[in-house]
Amino acid sequence: MRPSSQENDSENNPSPRGTRERWKSYGERARGPLAYSAVGLEFGLSVSLGYFGGKALDDWLGTEPWMMYSLVLLGIGSAFYSLYRTVKRALKEMDD
């Protein structure tokens, strides 16, 4: 009985040994820099969303500039909280 084409292909062209482990190690090495770049993006997006959302609410409610100030401060606060969580996670990983 002749083996199926899938079995024949896997016998003739085996996948390189350790491919999964190699890609896993690439992901582990990239995780740190990507987390830190995400903090920068979150910081900018939080403040920008606070500014533009506040401006829109000010125009709608006629409370210029108080909603913008409030939401920008809320965005800055959430950005620093995100930075705090990232630093806390990085310190925990360094201890492990």
Helices and strands as residue ranges (DSSP letters): H 5-12, H 19-61, H 66-95
